[in-house]
Amino acid sequence: MVSPILELTDINKSFGHVQANKNINLKINKGTIHGIIGENGAGKSTLMSIVFGLYQANSGSIKINGKEINLRSPRDSIINGIGMVHQHFMLVENFTVLENIILGFEGETVFGEKLQKAKEDLEKLCQTYNFNIDLDATISDLSVGFRQRVEILKSLYRGAEILILDEPTGVLTPQEVDELFKILRSLKDEGKTIVLITHKLIEIMDLTSEVSVMRQGEMVGHTKTEDTSKEQLAEMMVGRSVLLRVDKKEIKKGETIFKVNNLSVKDDLDVTRVKDVNLEICSGEILGIAGVTGNGQTELLEALSGIRKVESGSIELFGEKISDHNNFLNPRMLKEKGLAHVPEDRQRMGLISDFKAHENLIFGYHDQEPYSKSAILNNKEITEYSNKVMQEYDVRPNSPNLITSNFSGGNQQKIILSRELNENPKVLLVGQPTRGVDIGAIEFIHQRLIDMRDKGAAILLASVELDEILSLSDRIIVMFDGKIVGEKENKNVTDRELGLLMAGVA
Amino acid sequence: MEFLSDIASLINSTLRISTPLVFAAMAGIFAERSGVIDFSLEGKMLMAAFVAAVGSYYLGNPWLGLLLAIIVCVCLSMLHGFASVTHKGDQVVSCVAINILIIGLTTALAAAWFGQAGLTPTLNEDQRFLEIHLPFADALRDIPVIGTLYSDILSGHYVFVYLAYLSVPLVFWIVFKTSFGLRLRAVGENPSAVDTAGINVFTMRYKALAINGVLIAFAGAHLSTAVNANFFREMSAGRGYLALAAMIFGKWHPKTALIACLLFGFTDALQIRLQGVELPAIGEIPVQLIQALPYILTVVLLAGFVGKAIAPNAIGQPYIKER
């Protein structure tokens, strides 16, 4: 029996009234890659932040190598050999790699000898792990993949024996994920212990040897990865059986109803982010846009939905030109013509978080009958409608008077979806429909999108989740640096192929 | 020759007038680099002036007055920190509260202690700082250029003037060449990065505010125990705000902030010099217009250049660790 390098006993943690971790017990063996899987909000990150000393547990004990330790701050954890790569990188963007790594562990008051020594040590580390990082580069000039390496290097330099990674692949291309996994495997071979937090089943199956599952703040199971399957893990995560593949009927393609000609769009900083894009969508079809975040998808969707100015080119709906550089319809007019938009950034553009659910459910239609009459809101009608639609979309809790920000991400998304689908749009623009949404809700949202398609809507789906694009789309285009760099029918296309296009190398 | 001495006296007064601005800008750099907005430079400068004047008057020694001003200003900075760092209050509101409090407090205390609203007794020579004449200043005066430079520009200033200009390289060194400076800059850019590096964000911000308090005390003491020999009502006259503008214009960098301070000092020196001067074709410029010059310049500079200045990323945001 191997003795665990990290052992958690009865960890409890509450934020206000919300109990994020309930009586958590966890053993992690030395030299393994241990996966912790669970839906968003299951308490994985909170638990690991406790191990990293960032949060303090309300009760419970933490043992490292059999010795109980008291973690009051990340400093204590780092000294005890724990390193963490956070989901949002903890880097100062206008600092160099070197400055970021030595921060807090400078070893001297005035920079001099130790700085030089640190540089030499780091160069050696980089060579050992084949990191290929320029220590004098500024973080803001580095790609996301490289920033993540800097984070790993930072932990290693600080002497990490246990490396915790929180959702490390969310922002990476498939190729970058491969690189990362290679690094993690080689770290394991060196005898380091790796804890991988993720909600992606495939990563667990790929990389880990043991896995622990969390649901709603509780640890619901531990198992060896070889003894389990994706389906089984998904069921443990959600608490009921889940459909992992989307059931999709054969496509019944209609005529082209949405057309984009030579579209170019600039962002707020006057940089051209969408470059000469052409696309067509037929009724009854889902067109998926794959691509790494920040390659123009955001600006494209904004321009198509009438909230960003078209720089050049034009957009046609049912053969009628609706936007070009000089004339454009605003979102309201577009809505009347049958175009609906589920924005990428739910919090900022999809909802008013401080409003009650029923207000968000009718927002945009609030001045139309039956929700209002002669500029006065008809609360009875609104409440009735809200109750009905929240039931239909399985929004939980089913309470129209609850403030929207108190709903989980998945339920907020359902609120937006119900509002946008309510009028049976002919064209539906959807950005990142399941970002931060739990598996149960993902299943529901995907089914709704498929239903819309089967009813004959033309759907444009932009997502950074390649799995989502592959399981929903009929046709896939890939955006890189504002341009469409590839178009494929969704038949026998692999994520490798798309990955190369997404990285701009194919 | 008269032209040269005109220039010399203009530079001389620029250095003197810029002094409180330089101290205040350096103080501002520490607070804002750590992520805490400091509009209360104005109020703290006023308080320092009052405390230094009163302290020197009762204790008979201007250095003790300065020490007292430092203590009080550090306390005020801690108050700002308590409201906006510990209790995560709005930083601007906290500053405005401090500024308003001090305008009233100084006036009221002066009235209570000395019977004159907002005025402290005149300090005698022992109770105030005097101009320092550098060695051989008189002997060297007649040597062309060097003599003017040494005797008329470098010599004959209050101790604060020298300290202010020495503080700039010191601040630069601390901010950019020490581990404290690295942590200071990091905490204003991305406090989470500092926290996960095992450094306490709150302690860092309090340390920065403490240094801020020390530096701003020098600015106030310069006004009431050096250039003037007493405190009078609202004697800081917007210098705190002007310094803040200089700091922003200088992109939170000590060297460029110094240049901005000197520029403001120069326009002020120029406006004093220009009063009553008749310009050919235009005639005498109204004194009000001339006096408004530094402020007009502030507006123009800030409106024109502040767009390019990139503030520390986390400025104005209280650090909230747990969601």
Chai-1 contact restraints between the chains, C-beta under 6 A:
chainA,res_idxA,chainB,res_idxB,connection_type,confidence,min_distance_angstrom,max_distance_angstrom,comment,restraint_id
A,F15,B,E322,contact,1.0,0.0,6.0,A-B,restraint_1
A,S73,B,G198,contact,1.0,0.0,6.0,A-B,restraint_2
A,P74,B,T196,contact,1.0,0.0,6.0,A-B,restraint_3
A,P74,B,G198,contact,1.0,0.0,6.0,A-B,restraint_4
A,R75,B,G198,contact,1.0,0.0,6.0,A-B,restraint_5
A,I78,B,G198,contact,1.0,0.0,6.0,A-B,restraint_6
A,M90,B,S192,contact,1.0,0.0,6.0,A-B,restraint_7
A,M90,B,A193,contact,1.0,0.0,6.0,A-B,restraint_8
A,M90,B,T196,contact,1.0,0.0,6.0,A-B,restraint_9
A,L91,B,A193,contact,1.0,0.0,6.0,A-B,restraint_10
A,V92,B,A186,contact,1.0,0.0,6.0,A-B,restraint_11
A,V92,B,E189,contact,1.0,0.0,6.0,A-B,restraint_12
A,V92,B,N190,contact,1.0,0.0,6.0,A-B,restraint_13
A,V92,B,A193,contact,1.0,0.0,6.0,A-B,restraint_14
A,L103,B,A186,contact,1.0,0.0,6.0,A-B,restraint_15
A,L103,B,A197,contact,1.0,0.0,6.0,A-B,restraint_16
A,G104,B,A197,contact,1.0,0.0,6.0,A-B,restraint_17
A,G104,B,G198,contact,1.0,0.0,6.0,A-B,restraint_18
A,G104,B,I199,contact,1.0,0.0,6.0,A-B,restraint_19
A,E106,B,S179,contact,1.0,0.0,6.0,A-B,restraint_20
A,T109,B,T178,contact,1.0,0.0,6.0,A-B,restraint_21
A,T109,B,S179,contact,1.0,0.0,6.0,A-B,restraint_22
A,V110,B,T178,contact,1.0,0.0,6.0,A-B,restraint_23
A,F111,B,K177,contact,1.0,0.0,6.0,A-B,restraint_24
